Amino acid sequence: MKEVKHVIILTHSTGHAIRVEKVLNAAGLSCKLIPVPRYLSSDCGICVQIEAEYAPRAIAVLKEAGVTFEGVYEEKVG
């Protein structure tokens, strides 16, 4: 069985990804910018990766701040 280790937050643009990162960091949530995985999009770009356990709080923080995003995807390993 594959374990969900990280969650990918896909955004509309690079600028949005940077905004997501800033908002999450300001809320004390550690995240990082990574290239968008090929299985999510063939477009070039960056997205935000966060540990799965912090995803519900991250989504709440982004919604509260009015920051939009395209979707949230589980990144399974194992």
Secondary structure, 3 states (H helix, E strand, C coil): CCEEEEEEEECCCHHHHHHHHHHHHHCCCCEEEEECCCCCCCCCCEEEEEEHHHHHHHHHHHHHHCCCCCEEEEEEEC
